[in-house]
Amino acid sequence: MFTHDQLTQKMLADPAVREAHTAMAPEFALLDELLRARKEAGLSQAQLIARMGLMGTTT
């Protein structure tokens, strides 16, 4: 069994995976910022979804 970091390191050894991962860096940065803001606001995922009016959606 791999840890998350070990699996990431293994996958990024593949040049195609590394290239795709690098291309997605802006999206990862946005997700990190959203997660930080949610935690800073003291909201659970369910609370954030409810505030966004997304409760009950399937997408």
C-alpha positions as CSV (number, residue, x, y, z in Angstrom):
1,M,0.0,0.0,0.0
2,F,1.3,3.4,-0.9
3,T,0.9,6.7,1.0
4,H,-0.6,9.6,-1.0
5,D,2.9,11.2,-1.3
6,Q,4.5,7.9,-2.5
7,L,1.8,7.3,-5.1
8,T,2.1,10.9,-6.3
9,Q,5.9,10.6,-6.6
10,K,5.5,7.3,-8.5
11,M,2.9,8.7,-10.9
12,L,4.8,11.9,-11.6
13,A,7.8,9.8,-12.7
14,D,5.8,9.3,-15.9
15,P,6.6,12.3,-18.2
16,A,3.1,12.4,-19.6
17,V,1.5,12.4,-16.2
18,R,3.9,15.1,-15.0
19,E,3.1,17.3,-18.0
20,A,-0.6,16.9,-17.4
21,H,-0.2,17.6,-13.7
22,T,1.9,20.8,-14.4
23,A,-0.7,22.0,-16.9
24,M,-3.4,21.7,-14.2
25,A,-1.4,23.7,-11.6
26,P,-3.7,26.8,-11.8
27,E,-6.7,24.6,-11.1
28,F,-5.0,22.9,-8.1
29,A,-4.1,26.4,-6.8
30,L,-7.7,27.5,-7.0
31,L,-8.9,24.4,-5.3
32,D,-6.3,24.9,-2.5
33,E,-7.5,28.5,-2.1
34,L,-11.2,27.5,-1.9
35,L,-10.4,24.8,0.7
36,R,-8.4,27.3,2.7
37,A,-11.2,29.8,2.6
38,R,-13.8,27.2,3.6
39,K,-11.8,26.1,6.6
40,E,-11.0,29.7,7.6
41,A,-14.7,30.4,7.6
42,G,-15.3,27.4,9.8
43,L,-17.7,25.8,7.3
44,S,-18.1,22.1,6.6
45,Q,-18.5,20.9,3.0
46,A,-22.2,20.4,3.6
47,Q,-22.6,23.9,5.0
48,L,-20.8,25.4,2.0
49,I,-22.9,23.4,-0.5
50,A,-26.1,24.6,1.3
51,R,-24.9,28.2,1.2
52,M,-24.1,27.9,-2.5
53,G,-27.6,26.6,-3.2
54,L,-26.3,23.3,-4.5
55,M,-28.0,21.0,-2.1
56,G,-29.5,18.0,-3.9
57,T,-27.7,18.5,-7.2
58,T,-26.1,15.5,-8.9
59,T,-23.3,17.4,-10.8
